[in-house]
Amino acid sequence: MDLSDWIERQAAFAPAKTALVCADRRLPYADLAATVRQAAAALVAAGVVRGDRVAYLGYNGIEQVALFFACARLGTLFVPLSWRLAPPEHRTMLADCRPRVLVVAEPFLGPTAALADATAGLVRVALGSAPDGWLPWDEFVARGAALPPALADAAAAPVLLSYTSGSTGQPKGVVLRQDALFHNAVNSTHMHDLASTDVVLTTLPLFHVGGLNIQTLPALHAGATVVLHPRFDPARAIDAIERDGITLTVLVPAQLELLAAEPRWRTADLSRLRAITTGSTIIGEAFVRKNLHRGVPLLQVYGATETCPIAAYQRCADASAHPGSIGKPALHCELMLADGEGRAVAAGESGEIWIRGANVMDGYWDQPRETAAVLAGGWYRTGDVAHADADGWLYVDGRRRDVIISGGENVYPAEIENVLAECPGVAEVAVVGRPDERWGEAVVAVVVPARDSALTREALCAFLDGRVARYKHPRDVVLADALPRTALGKVKREELKRLARRERVAGSA
């Protein structure tokens, strides 16, 4: 069986049951199954075979979900591209994964069509008015061919290629097998007590494993209903909670802050909302206490793109008793806190989080050296540090890597530094994160100006426009005479972080 059989089997049991609600469309399981078959047939007609890649760029939508399951049916890899990235970043990813088919939604057709060098030779499909050389979605689907026989050994077939940046600032494609997504769905079912009677609201972008895999795909596996919003809007989220009878949703801390700031939130009908799941960054007890209100449990989940992502979590009964904890290891997952020698640490001691299980990635796409650096003996070494109390409840202490997680998005300093180093007036630059109540962490650039230059945050962000995504732009700029360095010339990032917490400049966010 492949993952598309989830939809076929649910359609057999309950064909009229609503599977997806998106914008003005409501799709029963029978129609979703037919849409998946049509998309798979269209991919076959486009020459897609097992092992090929199919890329999608657009807001959350029914076609995106159908393409994912169509790829599962054929044994191809679905590559969801982040719409938050700039065209040069898309060019890099397309050159890396070399898809056979690229599907792009209306708002992104213009910028993507301009990447003629990166899309040449691809089957280019437009959701919206098709530019020259692009095939409209309806015509693409109408060309559908007969489907091949069911996949052999579907569980072992890679199905998702999800990009995450690396410490060098270069993107890495995480390869996840169908079996990984199945075990992740089972972990989610246990975490949320997920059932066919649930109605899940998805507002996180599906280009993240958090948006796709924490609840969305597990809900479809369970035969539940998914209300899919193209983008997050707090007022629309409240509307859906009340109107559609939402029982579960996933919101990163920045979304929680925006939702709580809505005046309607204080009086909204939350009677059917069983829990809100949150994660993506280190969430302390103070944040949980602040947002654990209106009687709705706030569940923490821990993981990474490399773990599908569910690796540890709380359940509804745990939220109020263990605020600030990421819970315990997932049902189908091993987790060890390891010392520098790879041995498990004692309760109360801090160690690096190592994860092993069927939910762990196969590796990074075409990057064997990077894969070997984090996978050893089946263990994925996260680089995160945590401790467990005497009862096994896990608490994240920090991150060994320098990644900044701002508003649920990974921001890697090297990428921003590489671009800003080319900015006129910048002699030296280093990027660090500073704790931020709303965003988790704020991006801060520590800049050594060139002589006689007058740098501002606005000038630096203007230079970054079109080169990197806007969420990676610094929210503050600190001017320094020199960057603190070791005797070997390495930047002392901890000193920079202390400096970023202490110093601000006029006009900073």
Kinemage of the C-alpha trace (Angstrom):
@kinemage 1
@onewidth
@group {chain A} dominant
@subgroup {mainchain}
@vectorlist {calphas} color= white
{ca met a 1} P 0.000 0.000 0.000
{ca asp a 2} L 1.067 3.579 -0.673
{ca leu a 3} L -0.121 6.701 1.136
{ca ser a 4} L -2.763 7.469 -1.500
{ca asp a 5} L -4.562 4.330 -0.297
{ca trp a 6} L -5.453 6.324 2.832
{ca ile a 7} L -7.759 8.423 0.685
{ca glu a 8} L -9.101 5.503 -1.346
{ca arg a 9} L -9.958 3.507 1.782
{ca gln a 10} L -11.607 6.465 3.500
{ca ala a 11} L -13.605 7.084 0.316
{ca ala a 12} L -14.744 3.450 0.361
{ca phe a 13} L -15.928 3.690 3.973
{ca ala a 14} L -17.419 7.198 3.877
{ca pro a 15} L -17.534 8.614 0.325
{ca ala a 16} L -19.687 11.618 1.238
{ca lys a 17} L -17.682 12.580 4.331
{ca thr a 18} L -15.964 15.964 3.879
{ca ala a 19} L -12.216 15.557 3.535
{ca leu a 20} L -11.079 19.091 2.682
{ca val a 21} L -12.572 22.542 2.991
{ca cys a 22} L -10.599 25.316 1.280
{ca ala a 23} L -11.861 28.764 0.303
{ca asp a 24} L -15.275 28.120 -1.275
{ca arg a 25} L -14.591 24.479 -2.046
{ca arg a 26} L -15.732 21.492 -0.015
{ca leu a 27} L -14.371 18.136 -1.185
{ca pro a 28} L -15.787 14.791 0.033
{ca tyr a 29} L -13.399 11.844 0.332
{ca ala a 30} L -14.783 10.299 -2.884
{ca asp a 31} L -14.017 13.486 -4.814
{ca leu a 32} L -10.595 13.837 -3.220
{ca ala a 33} L -9.773 10.267 -4.252
{ca ala a 34} L -10.852 11.048 -7.825
{ca thr a 35} L -8.788 14.264 -7.810
{ca val a 36} L -5.712 12.353 -6.646
{ca arg a 37} L -6.166 9.780 -9.421
{ca gln a 38} L -6.559 12.538 -12.012
{ca ala a 39} L -3.412 14.301 -10.804
{ca ala a 40} L -1.476 11.026 -10.843
{ca ala a 41} L -2.656 10.251 -14.364
{ca ala a 42} L -1.627 13.739 -15.490
{ca leu a 43} L 1.850 13.240 -14.018
{ca val a 44} L 2.170 9.946 -15.895
{ca ala a 45} L 1.192 11.688 -19.129
{ca ala a 46} L 3.906 14.278 -18.403
{ca gly a 47} L 6.501 11.495 -18.286
{ca val a 48} L 6.868 11.265 -14.519
{ca val a 49} L 8.239 7.936 -13.278
{ca arg a 50} L 9.276 6.549 -9.915
{ca gly a 51} L 12.041 8.590 -8.338
{ca asp a 52} L 11.258 11.812 -10.245
{ca arg a 53} L 10.482 15.061 -8.450
{ca val a 54} L 7.344 17.211 -8.683
{ca ala a 55} L 7.623 20.750 -7.270
{ca tyr a 56} L 4.779 23.008 -6.115
{ca leu a 57} L 4.848 26.730 -5.330
{ca gly a 58} L 1.721 28.360 -3.975
{ca tyr a 59} L -0.444 29.000 -0.956
{ca asn a 60} L -2.190 26.086 0.762
{ca gly a 61} L -4.719 24.529 -1.595
{ca ile a 62} L -6.552 21.384 -2.629
{ca glu a 63} L -4.317 20.863 -5.679
{ca gln a 64} L -1.275 20.831 -3.404
{ca val a 65} L -2.733 18.043 -1.266
{ca ala a 66} L -3.832 16.091 -4.353
{ca leu a 67} L -0.355 16.366 -5.881
{ca phe a 68} L 1.234 15.036 -2.711
{ca phe a 69} L -0.927 11.912 -2.742
{ca ala a 70} L -0.493 11.567 -6.519
{ca cys a 71} L 3.277 11.509 -5.988
{ca ala a 72} L 2.801 8.838 -3.314
{ca arg a 73} L 0.772 6.800 -5.831
{ca leu a 74} L 3.598 6.926 -8.385
{ca gly a 75} L 6.614 6.662 -6.090
{ca thr a 76} L 7.816 10.172 -6.936
{ca leu a 77} L 8.999 12.894 -4.558
{ca phe a 78} L 6.780 15.868 -3.803
{ca val a 79} L 8.786 19.091 -3.359
{ca pro a 80} L 6.778 21.907 -1.718
{ca leu a 81} L 8.581 25.222 -2.221
{ca ser a 82} L 8.246 28.009 0.310
{ca trp a 83} L 6.328 30.981 -1.065
{ca arg a 84} L 8.103 33.104 1.519
{ca leu a 85} L 11.420 32.758 -0.317
{ca ala a 86} L 12.779 35.075 -2.997
{ca pro a 87} L 13.151 33.947 -6.658
{ca pro a 88} L 16.947 33.469 -6.404
{ca glu a 89} L 16.346 31.054 -3.524
{ca his a 90} L 13.813 29.133 -5.633
{ca arg a 91} L 16.343 28.972 -8.449
{ca thr a 92} L 18.851 27.309 -6.109
{ca met a 93} L 16.344 24.684 -4.972
{ca leu a 94} L 15.114 23.914 -8.480
{ca ala a 95} L 18.688 23.466 -9.654
{ca asp a 96} L 19.304 21.126 -6.735
{ca cys a 97} L 16.269 18.831 -6.995
{ca arg a 98} L 15.785 19.028 -10.803
{ca pro a 99} L 12.015 18.377 -10.909
{ca arg a 100} L 10.306 17.006 -13.996
{ca val a 101} L 7.104 18.981 -13.275
{ca leu a 102} L 6.707 22.400 -11.652
{ca val a 103} L 3.241 23.600 -10.590
{ca val a 104} L 2.937 27.281 -9.655
{ca ala a 105} L -0.105 29.179 -8.364
{ca glu a 106} L -1.261 32.568 -9.642
{ca pro a 107} L 0.474 34.995 -7.233
{ca phe a 108} L 3.896 33.487 -8.003
{ca leu a 109} L 3.658 32.924 -11.761
{ca gly a 110} L 5.272 36.234 -12.714
{ca pro a 111} L 8.411 35.905 -10.567
{ca thr a 112} L 8.769 32.199 -11.408
{ca ala a 113} L 8.256 32.708 -15.141
{ca ala a 114} L 11.209 35.093 -14.987
{ca leu a 115} L 13.426 32.185 -13.869
{ca ala a 116} L 13.583 30.867 -17.429
{ca asp a 117} L 17.050 29.400 -16.928
{ca ala a 118} L 15.936 27.392 -13.887
{ca thr a 119} L 12.674 26.107 -15.394
{ca ala a 120} L 13.806 25.340 -18.937
{ca gly a 121} L 12.983 21.765 -19.910
{ca leu a 122} L 10.434 21.311 -17.127
{ca val a 123} L 6.747 20.639 -17.607
{ca arg a 124} L 5.465 23.961 -16.243
{ca val a 125} L 1.876 24.040 -14.995
{ca ala a 126} L -0.002 27.189 -13.987
{ca leu a 127} L -2.788 27.435 -11.435
{ca gly a 128} L -4.255 30.592 -12.909
{ca ser a 129} L -3.636 32.518 -16.130
{ca ala a 130} L -0.856 30.635 -17.871
{ca pro a 131} L 2.135 32.607 -19.226
{ca asp a 132} L 3.653 31.620 -22.552
{ca gly a 133} L 5.234 28.186 -22.298
{ca trp a 134} L 3.075 27.183 -19.332
{ca leu a 135} L 0.230 24.661 -19.293
{ca pro a 136} L -3.034 25.593 -17.536
{ca trp a 137} L -3.926 23.199 -14.700
{ca asp a 138} L -7.203 22.075 -16.300
{ca glu a 139} L -5.446 21.227 -19.556
{ca phe a 140} L -2.679 19.454 -17.658
{ca val a 141} L -5.229 17.272 -15.842
{ca ala a 142} L -7.196 16.642 -19.064
{ca arg a 143} L -4.105 15.031 -20.621
{ca gly a 144} L -4.160 12.303 -17.968
{ca ala a 145} L -3.061 8.836 -19.018
{ca ala a 146} L -3.687 5.376 -17.620
{ca leu a 147} L -2.167 4.723 -14.220
{ca pro a 148} L 0.610 2.138 -13.799
{ca pro a 149} L 0.216 -0.845 -11.462
{ca ala a 150} L 0.349 -0.229 -7.723
{ca leu a 151} L 3.792 0.421 -6.285
{ca ala a 152} L 5.874 -2.463 -5.077
{ca asp a 153} L 7.567 -1.792 -1.736
{ca ala a 154} L 5.765 1.533 -1.380
{ca ala a 155} L 6.762 1.964 2.280
{ca ala a 156} L 10.421 2.313 1.336
{ca ala a 157} L 9.760 4.805 -1.483
{ca pro a 158} L 10.822 8.396 -0.803
{ca val a 159} L 7.780 10.663 -1.040
{ca leu a 160} L 8.676 14.078 0.392
{ca leu a 161} L 11.659 16.315 -0.323
{ca ser a 162} L 11.422 19.184 2.149
{ca tyr a 163} L 14.026 21.919 2.107
{ca thr a 164} L 15.646 23.296 5.214
{ca ser a 165} L 18.661 25.594 5.244
{ca gly a 166} L 21.985 24.414 6.585
{ca ser a 167} L 24.551 26.058 8.823
{ca thr a 168} L 26.431 27.120 5.681
{ca gly a 169} L 23.375 29.000 4.456
{ca gln a 170} L 22.847 26.533 1.607
{ca pro a 171} L 19.521 24.670 1.391
{ca lys a 172} L 19.384 20.967 2.197
{ca gly a 173} L 16.636 18.712 0.908
{ca val a 174} L 15.400 16.328 3.611
{ca val a 175} L 14.262 13.013 2.088
{ca leu a 176} L 11.375 11.308 3.904
{ca arg a 177} L 10.021 7.872 3.009
{ca gln a 178} L 6.354 6.894 2.905
{ca asp a 179} L 6.934 4.696 5.947
{ca ala a 180} L 8.228 7.746 7.846
{ca leu a 181} L 5.040 9.679 7.149
{ca phe a 182} L 2.917 6.702 8.153
{ca his a 183} L 4.644 6.372 11.536
{ca asn a 184} L 4.465 10.136 11.978
{ca ala a 185} L 0.690 9.919 11.426
{ca val a 186} L 0.428 7.220 14.082
{ca asn a 187} L 2.455 9.382 16.471
{ca ser a 188} L 0.116 12.299 15.785
{ca thr a 189} L -2.935 10.104 16.367
{ca his a 190} L -1.584 9.151 19.788
{ca met a 191} L -0.598 12.709 20.639
{ca his a 192} L -3.980 14.228 19.770
{ca asp a 193} L -6.302 11.246 20.298
{ca leu a 194} L -7.106 11.948 16.662
{ca ala a 195} L -10.371 10.460 15.340
{ca ser a 196} L -12.582 10.619 12.266
{ca thr a 197} L -14.912 12.948 14.172
{ca asp a 198} L -12.229 15.648 14.448
{ca val a 199} L -12.206 18.833 12.395
{ca val a 200} L -8.650 20.141 11.977
{ca leu a 201} L -7.819 23.730 11.072
{ca thr a 202} L -4.582 24.105 9.105
{ca thr a 203} L -3.222 27.638 8.769
{ca leu a 204} L 0.496 26.828 8.775
{ca pro a 205} L 1.961 26.623 5.254
{ca leu a 206} L 2.114 23.104 3.859
{ca phe a 207} L 5.672 23.682 2.621
{ca his a 208} L 6.637 23.072 6.276
{ca val a 209} L 6.510 19.562 7.716
{ca gly a 210} L 4.785 21.230 10.673
{ca gly a 211} L 1.886 22.349 8.512
{ca leu a 212} L 1.754 19.198 6.417
{ca asn a 213} L 2.592 16.455 8.893
{ca ile a 214} L 1.668 17.396 12.462
{ca gln a 215} L -2.083 17.264 11.875
{ca thr a 216} L -3.056 17.656 8.183
{ca leu a 217} L -1.959 14.312 6.745
{ca pro a 218} L -2.656 12.433 10.012
{ca ala a 219} L -6.213 13.836 9.963
{ca leu a 220} L -6.772 12.484 6.449
{ca his a 221} L -5.321 9.146 7.551
{ca ala a 222} L -7.914 9.112 10.353
{ca gly a 223} L -10.798 10.078 8.064
{ca ala a 224} L -11.244 13.462 9.737
{ca thr a 225} L -12.044 16.785 8.049
{ca val a 226} L -9.330 19.346 7.309
{ca val a 227} L -10.242 23.025 6.998
{ca leu a 228} L -7.367 24.428 4.971
{ca his a 229} L -6.678 28.163 4.945
{ca pro a 230} L -4.438 29.467 2.143
{ca arg a 231} L -2.694 31.763 4.638
{ca phe a 232} L -3.024 32.566 8.318
{ca asp a 233} L -5.379 35.355 9.246
{ca pro a 234} L -6.376 35.551 12.924
{ca ala a 235} L -9.897 36.848 12.250
{ca arg a 236} L -10.546 34.105 9.684
{ca ala a 237} L -9.128 31.518 12.076
{ca ile a 238} L -11.641 32.584 14.749
{ca asp a 239} L -14.418 32.463 12.142
{ca ala a 240} L -13.465 28.886 11.283
{ca ile a 241} L -13.224 27.810 14.924
{ca glu a 242} L -16.769 29.002 15.526
{ca arg a 243} L -18.399 28.208 12.171
{ca asp a 244} L -16.731 24.907 11.259
{ca gly a 245} L -16.546 23.413 14.737
{ca ile a 246} L -12.744 23.121 14.811
{ca thr a 247} L -11.528 20.578 17.351
{ca leu a 248} L -7.740 20.733 16.772
{ca thr a 249} L -5.234 23.147 15.275
{ca val a 250} L -1.500 23.861 15.181
{ca leu a 251} L -0.252 27.415 15.767
{ca val a 252} L 3.323 28.588 16.200
{ca pro a 253} L 3.956 31.133 18.991
{ca ala a 254} L 3.788 34.165 16.682
{ca gln a 255} L 0.341 33.046 15.496
{ca leu a 256} L -0.810 32.522 19.079
{ca glu a 257} L 0.201 36.076 19.918
{ca leu a 258} L -1.739 37.478 16.964
{ca leu a 259} L -4.777 35.338 17.757
{ca ala a 260} L -4.797 36.388 21.417
{ca ala a 261} L -4.555 40.037 20.344
{ca glu a 262} L -7.850 39.774 18.444
{ca pro a 263} L -10.628 41.301 20.594
{ca arg a 264} L -13.020 38.531 19.490
{ca trp a 265} L -10.737 35.853 20.936
{ca arg a 266} L -11.843 36.712 24.467
{ca thr a 267} L -15.493 35.885 23.705
{ca ala a 268} L -15.193 33.431 20.803
{ca asp a 269} L -17.027 30.100 21.084
{ca leu a 270} L -14.223 27.600 21.726
{ca ser a 271} L -16.485 24.896 23.109
{ca arg a 272} L -15.466 22.349 20.464
{ca leu a 273} L -11.742 23.192 20.403
{ca arg a 274} L -10.046 20.311 22.259
{ca ala a 275} L -6.448 21.504 22.023
{ca ile a 276} L -3.970 23.796 20.309
{ca thr a 277} L -0.592 22.327 19.407
{ca thr a 278} L 2.466 24.555 19.288
{ca gly a 279} L 6.180 24.206 18.697
{ca ser a 280} L 8.890 25.229 16.195
{ca thr a 281} L 10.943 27.079 18.804
{ca ile a 282} L 11.959 26.817 22.444
{ca ile a 283} L 8.858 27.717 24.449
{ca gly a 284} L 9.366 28.517 28.085
{ca glu a 285} L 6.976 28.124 30.984
{ca ala a 286} L 6.187 31.857 31.064
{ca phe a 287} L 4.921 31.775 27.483
{ca val a 288} L 2.801 28.716 28.155
{ca arg a 289} L 1.307 30.227 31.305
{ca lys a 290} L 0.499 33.390 29.381
{ca asn a 291} L -1.214 31.563 26.515
{ca leu a 292} L -2.797 28.679 28.409
{ca his a 293} L -6.103 30.447 28.784
{ca arg a 294} L -9.768 30.066 28.000
{ca gly a 295} L -9.529 26.440 29.092
{ca val a 296} L -7.966 25.159 25.853
{ca pro a 297} L -4.915 22.908 26.455
{ca leu a 298} L -1.737 24.135 24.742
{ca leu a 299} L 0.282 21.079 23.690
{ca gln a 300} L 3.971 21.254 22.905
{ca val a 301} L 5.466 19.133 20.134
{ca tyr a 302} L 9.169 18.721 19.444
{ca gly a 303} L 10.962 17.610 16.330
{ca ala a 304} L 12.662 18.702 13.144
{ca thr a 305} L 12.178 18.440 9.409
{ca glu a 306} L 14.563 15.486 9.652
{ca thr a 307} L 12.160 13.663 12.022
{ca cys a 308} L 8.981 14.245 9.990
{ca pro a 309} L 8.700 16.172 12.528
{ca ile a 310} L 7.002 14.499 15.515
{ca ala a 311} L 9.602 13.134 17.944
{ca ala a 312} L 8.284 14.146 21.373
{ca tyr a 313} L 5.074 15.679 22.613
{ca gln a 314} L 2.608 16.368 25.366
{ca arg a 315} L -0.938 15.029 25.423
{ca cys a 316} L -4.019 16.878 26.629
{ca ala a 317} L -3.688 15.677 30.216
{ca asp a 318} L -0.066 16.861 30.370
{ca ala a 319} L -0.324 20.476 29.267
{ca ser a 320} L -1.244 22.166 32.517
{ca ala a 321} L 0.815 19.841 34.723
{ca his a 322} L 4.077 20.252 32.786
{ca pro a 323} L 4.217 23.753 31.262
{ca gly a 324} L 7.424 24.376 29.365
{ca ser a 325} L 8.060 20.667 28.774
{ca ile a 326} L 8.167 19.185 25.267
{ca gly a 327} L 6.654 16.032 26.712
{ca lys a 328} L 7.965 12.515 26.284
{ca pro a 329} L 9.268 10.535 23.294
{ca ala a 330} L 6.694 9.763 20.613
{ca leu a 331} L 4.945 6.404 20.532
{ca his a 332} L 6.989 5.142 17.564
{ca cys a 333} L 10.262 6.900 18.267
{ca glu a 334} L 13.357 6.467 20.423
{ca leu a 335} L 14.919 9.537 22.029
{ca met a 336} L 18.192 9.689 23.936
{ca leu a 337} L 19.973 12.563 25.633
{ca ala a 338} L 23.622 11.890 24.841
{ca asp a 339} L 26.857 13.187 26.275
{ca gly a 340} L 29.958 13.941 24.207
{ca glu a 341} L 30.792 10.239 24.037
{ca gly a 342} L 27.359 9.189 22.826
{ca arg a 343} L 26.245 7.793 26.186
{ca ala a 344} L 22.877 8.483 27.782
{ca val a 345} L 23.028 11.107 30.535
{ca ala a 346} L 21.378 10.748 33.919
{ca ala a 347} L 18.082 12.396 34.865
{ca gly a 348} L 18.558 16.107 35.427
{ca glu a 349} L 21.713 16.282 33.309
{ca ser a 350} L 21.792 17.983 29.929
{ca gly a 351} L 22.621 16.120 26.755
{ca glu a 352} L 22.204 16.393 23.005
{ca ile a 353} L 18.878 15.091 21.722
{ca trp a 354} L 19.361 12.012 19.550
{ca ile a 355} L 16.362 10.503 17.752
{ca arg a 356} L 15.944 7.091 16.160
{ca gly a 357} L 12.913 5.521 14.522
{ca ala a 358} L 11.007 4.919 11.330
{ca asn a 359} L 10.082 8.620 11.276
{ca val a 360} L 13.698 9.729 10.751
{ca met a 361} L 14.811 10.898 7.303
{ca asp a 362} L 16.764 8.779 4.841
{ca gly a 363} L 19.229 11.646 4.513
{ca tyr a 364} L 19.856 14.911 2.719
{ca trp a 365} L 19.317 14.997 -1.028
{ca asp a 366} L 22.643 14.499 -2.839
{ca gln a 367} L 24.599 15.483 0.285
{ca pro a 368} L 26.214 12.317 1.691
{ca arg a 369} L 28.787 14.183 3.788
{ca glu a 370} L 26.127 16.286 5.524
{ca thr a 371} L 23.995 13.175 6.014
{ca ala a 372} L 26.858 11.264 7.633
{ca ala a 373} L 27.514 14.200 9.963
{ca val a 374} L 24.080 13.923 11.601
{ca leu a 375} L 23.131 10.244 11.146
{ca ala a 376} L 25.110 7.593 12.990
{ca gly a 377} L 23.911 4.127 13.988
{ca gly a 378} L 20.405 5.107 12.931
{ca trp a 379} L 20.409 8.065 15.343
{ca tyr a 380} L 19.697 11.575 14.133
{ca arg a 381} L 21.780 14.029 16.127
{ca thr a 382} L 19.668 17.159 16.436
{ca gly a 383} L 22.224 19.586 17.852
{ca asp a 384} L 19.636 20.579 20.470
{ca val a 385} L 20.350 20.205 24.172
{ca ala a 386} L 17.773 19.099 26.742
{ca his a 387} L 17.364 17.502 30.147
{ca ala a 388} L 14.720 15.204 31.604
{ca asp a 389} L 13.328 15.247 35.113
{ca ala a 390} L 13.011 12.168 37.291
{ca asp a 391} L 9.680 11.276 35.669
{ca gly a 392} L 11.021 11.520 32.117
{ca trp a 393} L 9.523 14.887 31.134
{ca leu a 394} L 11.815 16.586 28.639
{ca tyr a 395} L 12.864 20.244 28.694
{ca val a 396} L 14.893 21.882 25.902
{ca asp a 397} L 17.809 23.942 27.220
{ca gly a 398} L 19.096 25.460 23.998
{ca arg a 399} L 20.518 24.850 20.546
{ca arg a 400} L 24.054 23.961 19.741
{ca arg a 401} L 23.653 25.205 16.258
{ca asp a 402} L 23.331 28.871 15.504
{ca val a 403} L 19.965 28.642 13.813
{ca ile a 404} L 17.540 31.462 14.627
{ca ile a 405} L 13.869 30.462 14.758
{ca ser a 406} L 11.760 33.550 14.216
{ca gly a 407} L 7.993 33.221 13.979
{ca gly a 408} L 8.315 29.503 13.313
{ca glu a 409} L 10.764 29.995 10.420
{ca asn a 410} L 14.376 28.851 10.417
{ca val a 411} L 16.852 31.644 9.729
{ca tyr a 412} L 20.490 30.660 9.329
{ca pro a 413} L 23.028 33.412 10.028
{ca ala a 414} L 25.529 32.418 7.341
{ca glu a 415} L 22.987 32.966 4.579
{ca ile a 416} L 22.226 36.540 5.679
{ca glu a 417} L 25.876 37.276 6.399
{ca asn a 418} L 26.920 36.141 2.926
{ca val a 419} L 24.497 38.597 1.329
{ca leu a 420} L 25.124 41.535 3.667
{ca ala a 421} L 28.864 41.190 3.198
{ca glu a 422} L 28.270 42.527 -0.322
{ca cys a 423} L 26.326 45.557 0.903
{ca pro a 424} L 28.112 48.886 0.334
{ca gly a 425} L 29.249 50.367 3.616
{ca val a 426} L 29.578 47.018 5.435
{ca ala a 427} L 33.088 46.092 6.530
{ca glu a 428} L 32.113 43.094 8.634
{ca val a 429} L 28.813 41.549 9.665
{ca ala a 430} L 27.542 38.735 11.855
{ca val a 431} L 23.928 37.722 12.442
{ca val a 432} L 22.548 36.354 15.709
{ca gly a 433} L 19.200 35.850 17.389
{ca arg a 434} L 17.838 37.802 20.307
{ca pro a 435} L 14.963 36.497 22.495
{ca asp a 436} L 11.690 38.067 21.444
{ca glu a 437} L 8.339 37.607 23.167
{ca arg a 438} L 6.272 37.565 19.985
{ca trp a 439} L 8.599 35.926 17.453
{ca gly a 440} L 10.562 33.594 19.711
{ca glu a 441} L 13.763 35.097 18.380
{ca ala a 442} L 14.451 38.297 16.445
{ca val a 443} L 17.129 38.477 13.763
{ca val a 444} L 19.835 40.972 14.721
{ca ala a 445} L 22.709 42.060 12.479
{ca val a 446} L 25.898 43.157 14.215
{ca val a 447} L 27.683 45.353 11.691
{ca val a 448} L 31.107 46.910 11.527
{ca pro a 449} L 30.618 49.884 9.174
{ca ala a 450} L 33.142 50.804 6.551
{ca arg a 451} L 34.849 54.126 7.101
{ca asp a 452} L 32.615 57.172 6.522
{ca ser a 453} L 29.513 55.052 5.927
{ca ala a 454} L 26.153 55.745 7.580
{ca leu a 455} L 24.369 52.418 7.771
{ca thr a 456} L 20.771 51.964 8.913
{ca arg a 457} L 18.496 48.977 9.323
{ca glu a 458} L 16.364 50.305 6.469
{ca ala a 459} L 19.370 50.437 4.119
{ca leu a 460} L 20.418 46.900 5.008
{ca cys a 461} L 16.886 45.524 4.535
{ca ala a 462} L 16.583 47.385 1.231
{ca phe a 463} L 19.752 45.630 0.094
{ca leu a 464} L 18.273 42.270 1.136
{ca asp a 465} L 15.003 42.877 -0.740
{ca gly a 466} L 14.662 40.380 -3.563
{ca arg a 467} L 17.746 38.486 -2.398
{ca val a 468} L 16.358 36.700 0.652
{ca ala a 469} L 12.893 36.278 2.128
{ca arg a 470} L 11.561 39.198 4.173
{ca tyr a 471} L 11.212 37.176 7.364
{ca lys a 472} L 15.004 36.827 7.331
{ca his a 473} L 15.539 40.590 7.383
{ca pro a 474} L 17.067 41.955 10.615
{ca arg a 475} L 14.648 43.456 13.097
{ca asp a 476} L 17.525 45.323 14.696
{ca val a 477} L 21.003 46.466 13.751
{ca val a 478} L 23.844 46.894 16.226
{ca leu a 479} L 26.883 48.914 15.143
{ca ala a 480} L 30.244 47.761 16.466
{ca asp a 481} L 33.865 48.808 16.098
{ca ala a 482} L 34.904 45.179 15.527
{ca leu a 483} L 33.497 41.678 15.780
{ca pro a 484} L 34.743 39.693 18.792
{ca arg a 485} L 36.902 36.852 17.531
{ca thr a 486} L 38.972 33.975 18.923
{ca ala a 487} L 42.699 33.648 18.396
{ca leu a 488} L 41.898 31.530 15.347
{ca gly a 489} L 39.692 34.250 13.889
{ca lys a 490} L 36.329 32.617 14.605
{ca val a 491} L 33.517 34.952 15.623
{ca lys a 492} L 32.503 34.618 19.276
{ca arg a 493} L 28.759 34.282 18.808
{ca glu a 494} L 27.896 34.167 22.472
{ca glu a 495} L 29.500 37.568 22.938
{ca leu a 496} L 27.562 38.830 19.944
{ca lys a 497} L 24.314 37.571 21.433
{ca arg a 498} L 25.039 39.404 24.665
{ca leu a 499} L 25.837 42.526 22.670
{ca ala a 500} L 22.582 42.171 20.679
{ca arg a 501} L 20.576 41.950 23.900
{ca arg a 502} L 22.250 45.049 25.302
{ca glu a 503} L 22.483 47.377 22.325
{ca arg a 504} L 19.868 48.856 19.990
{ca val a 505} L 19.939 51.592 17.396
{ca ala a 506} L 17.385 54.276 16.664
{ca gly a 507} L 14.619 53.101 14.357
{ca ser a 508} L 15.125 49.404 15.118
{ca ala a 509} L 12.145 47.024 15.500
